[in-house]
Amino acid sequence: MAEVVEYTAPATPAPSLGGPGQQLQTLLIDGESVRAVALQHRVYALAHRRDVAAATTGRFVFMKRPLLGGYQPFDVRWQDLKEAKLTVGMFSATLTLTYVANLSDTASGEGQPMVLTAKGLTIAEAQALYRVCQTEEQAWREKRRIRSIEEMRAASGGVQIATGVYPQASAEPALERRSAGAADEPAQRLAKARRMLEDGLITDAEFEAIKARIVSNL
């Protein structure tokens, strides 16, 4: 059986940014380092100091810097990131992140999607930021998928689904019988499985396996 190995890109030191770089360093927690950083293009910062966008080992950080000093930081954890989009123009680039406020840290507890837009970034640096965002987005999408399956299994009283990530005895999904004390009704369990399928968290085959198991217990 092939072993699944998770790859994490090595962190790189932040480039020399003068004042913005020093302000960014004050926001880092123990063990956190900067992987990529971009300043706003000068032509887009006429009424304020240049904004700063950075990707660290644990989050995306965006800093607005008013003209009269100080800064206003905002961050998005990688586990909350849903989608990253990059728009490149002639002189600058815009990086848009869609994320959720996931206060419970469970797949079923995700909040409403929100958007963070970093406009007018220097192009090369914005592209580096986008690559980090893409890496983290794909990694956490798979983690959310596995976590959702585990939550579904727990709510269904022990249904196990072969995902290709955990060792399995055979190629067929291994399903355990639902315990008599499970709280979810069959219709609710089926609706939850369908939402997971629509969100891309499980495959068609996994959905059919769950559906067949629910029906067999009626």
C-alpha positions in Angstrom: 0.0 0.0 0.0 1.3 3.4 -0.9 2.3 5.6 2.0 0.8 9.1 2.0 3.4 11.7 2.9 2.3 15.3 3.5 4.8 17.9 2.1 5.2 21.3 3.7 7.2 23.9 1.8 10.1 25.3 3.8 9.7 28.8 5.2 11.8 31.5 3.7 13.0 34.6 5.5 11.1 37.9 4.8 12.8 40.2 2.4 14.1 43.5 3.7 11.1 45.9 3.8 12.3 48.5 6.3 9.5 49.8 8.5 6.8 47.5 7.1 9.0 44.5 7.7 9.7 45.5 11.3 5.9 46.0 11.9 5.2 42.6 10.4 7.8 40.9 12.6 6.1 42.3 15.7 3.0 40.3 14.8 4.7 36.9 14.6 4.2 34.4 17.4 6.8 32.0 18.7 7.8 29.5 16.0 6.1 31.4 13.2 8.0 32.7 10.2 7.3 34.5 7.0 7.2 32.5 3.7 6.2 35.3 1.3 5.4 39.0 1.5 4.3 41.8 -0.9 4.0 45.5 -0.6 1.3 47.6 -2.3 2.6 49.3 -5.5 3.5 53.0 -4.8 1.0 54.4 -7.3 -1.8 52.8 -5.3 -0.7 54.3 -2.0 -1.0 58.1 -2.6 -3.4 58.7 0.3 -1.8 56.2 2.8 1.4 54.3 3.4 1.8 51.1 1.4 -0.3 48.1 2.6 1.5 44.9 3.3 0.3 41.3 2.6 2.2 38.3 3.9 2.0 34.5 4.1 3.4 33.0 7.2 3.7 29.4 8.3 0.3 29.6 10.0 -1.8 32.3 8.4 -2.2 35.1 5.9 -1.6 38.6 7.3 -2.8 41.8 5.8 -1.8 45.2 7.2 -3.4 48.5 6.4 -1.1 51.4 7.2 -2.7 54.9 7.6 -0.9 58.0 6.5 -0.4 59.3 10.0 1.3 56.2 11.4 0.5 52.9 13.0 -1.1 49.9 11.3 -4.2 47.8 11.3 -3.5 44.1 11.0 -5.9 41.4 9.9 -5.2 37.7 9.5 -6.8 34.6 8.1 -5.8 31.2 9.4 -4.9 28.7 6.7 -7.5 26.2 8.0 -10.2 28.8 7.3 -9.1 29.5 3.8 -11.6 28.4 1.1 -10.3 29.9 -2.1 -7.5 32.2 -3.4 -7.7 34.1 -6.6 -5.0 36.3 -8.3 -5.7 39.0 -10.9 -2.7 40.4 -12.6 -2.7 43.8 -14.4 -0.1 45.8 -16.2 1.5 47.3 -13.1 0.0 45.5 -10.1 -1.9 42.5 -8.9 -4.9 41.8 -6.7 -5.1 38.8 -4.4 -8.6 37.8 -3.2 -9.1 35.3 -0.4 -12.5 33.7 0.4 -12.5 32.3 4.0 -14.9 31.3 6.7 -15.1 32.1 10.4 -14.7 28.6 11.8 -15.0 29.2 15.5 -15.6 25.6 16.5 -12.7 24.1 14.4 -15.1 21.4 13.1 -16.2 21.0 9.5 -19.9 21.2 10.5 -19.3 24.4 12.4 -18.2 26.6 9.5 -19.6 30.1 9.4 -20.6 32.3 6.4 -18.0 32.9 3.7 -16.2 36.2 3.8 -13.7 37.9 1.4 -10.4 39.7 2.0 -9.0 41.7 -1.0 -5.4 42.9 -1.1 -5.3 45.4 -4.0 -2.5 46.9 -6.0 0.3 44.5 -4.9 3.6 44.3 -6.7 3.2 41.5 -9.3 6.1 39.2 -8.6 5.6 39.2 -4.9 1.8 38.8 -5.2 2.4 35.7 -7.4 4.7 34.2 -4.7 1.9 34.9 -2.1 -0.6 33.2 -4.4 1.5 30.1 -4.7 1.7 29.7 -0.9 -2.1 30.3 -0.7 -2.7 27.6 -3.3 -0.5 25.1 -1.4 -2.3 25.7 1.8 -5.8 25.7 0.2 -5.2 22.3 -1.3 -3.7 20.8 1.8 -6.5 22.0 4.1 -9.2 21.0 1.6 -8.1 17.4 1.9 -7.9 17.8 5.7 -11.4 19.2 5.9 -12.6 16.3 3.7 -11.2 13.7 6.0 -12.5 15.6 9.1 -16.0 15.8 7.6 -16.0 12.1 7.0 -14.9 11.4 10.6 -17.7 13.7 11.9 -20.2 12.0 9.6 -19.0 8.6 10.9 -19.3 9.7 14.5 -22.8 11.1 14.0 -23.9 8.0 12.2 -22.7 5.7 15.0 -19.5 4.3 13.5 -19.9 4.1 9.7 -16.3 3.9 8.3 -15.5 5.0 4.8 -12.3 4.1 2.9 -10.7 7.3 1.8 -7.3 6.1 0.5 -5.6 8.1 3.3 -5.9 5.6 6.1 -4.9 1.9 5.9 -7.7 -0.4 4.8 -8.2 -4.1 4.5 -9.6 -4.1 1.0 -10.4 -1.7 -1.9 -14.1 -1.8 -0.9 -15.3 0.8 1.7 -15.5 -0.8 5.1 -18.8 -0.1 6.7 -19.8 -0.8 10.3 -23.4 -1.1 11.4 -25.0 2.0 12.9 -25.4 1.8 16.6 -28.9 1.7 18.0 -28.3 4.9 20.1 -27.3 7.1 17.1 -29.3 10.4 17.2 -29.5 11.3 13.5 -32.6 10.2 11.6 -32.0 8.5 8.2 -33.3 11.5 6.2 -30.9 13.8 8.1 -28.0 11.6 7.6 -28.7 11.3 3.9 -29.1 15.1 3.6 -25.8 15.6 5.3 -24.1 13.1 3.0 -25.5 14.9 0.0 -24.2 18.2 1.2 -20.8 16.7 1.6 -21.0 15.4 -1.9 -22.0 18.8 -3.3 -19.2 20.5 -1.4 -16.7 18.0 -2.9 -15.8 16.5 0.5 -16.7 12.9 -0.6 -16.8 11.1 -3.9 -19.8 9.7 -5.7 -18.8 6.2 -4.7 -18.5 7.2 -1.0 -21.9 8.9 -1.2 -23.5 5.8 -2.7 -21.9 3.7 0.0 -23.4 5.9 2.7 -26.7 6.0 1.0 -26.8 2.2 0.7 -26.0 1.7 4.3 -28.7 4.2 5.5 -31.3 2.4 3.3 -30.3 -1.0 4.5 -30.9 0.0 8.2 -34.5 1.3 7.5 
